[in-house]
């Protein structure tokens, strides 16, 4: 099972989280591990099953992780 890391926790990153967390077709293929974002408080006030796990510049992905870009600007 692949672990998904969403890069960016702003609007597009949160939208990707919503798409992935509600898509039952692929639920056995991946798990959403969390977000990486330079603002550790970006998800404050949101009720997600995962958190910001690191900053973008300090994150080193593992072999079983898949990064999805959630940054539009």
N, C-alpha and C positions, 0 to 999 in steps of 0.2 A: 504494500500500500504506500503510495506516495504522500508526502507531507507537503501541503501547499503553504507558501508564505506570500502574503499580499504586500507588495511594495507600495507604501503610501496609504495613510488612513484617512484621507479626506473624502470628498464625495464619491469619486470614482472607485476608490478602494473599498469603501463601504458598500457600494452598489455591487461590486464583484463578490464581496462576502455574502450579500443577500442572494445573489444568483446561485452561488456554489452551495450555500447551506440549505437551499430549498430544492435543489435539483436531485431528485431521488434516483435518477437513472445511473448516476456515477458514484453513489455514496459508498460503494465497496472498493472504489479505486483510489480514493484520496481522502485525507482528513485535513481540515484547515488548522494549521498549527498556530498561526497568528499573523500579525502585521509587523512590518518594520517601518519606522517613521522617525524623523529627527525631532519631532515634538512628542515627548512621552505622555502628554496629557490629551492628545488628539481625540481619544475615544471617551474622554470623561463625559458622563451623562448618557452613554450608549450602553445597552445591555446585550453584550456579545459573549459567546462562549469562549472567546479567546481574547488576548490582549496584545499590546505592542511589546514585542520581545527584545527589540534592540533598535539602535539607530541605523539608518541606511549605510552610513560610511563605516560603521564598525561591524557590520554583519558579515559572517563568512558562512555560506550555505554548505550543508552536508550533502553527500552523494544522493541520498534518497529524497531530497527536497526539490520542489519545483517552485520557482519564483514567478509570480504573475504581476505585471506592471499595472498599478492602479493610479499612476500619475499622468494627468492630462496637460498640465501647464508648466 
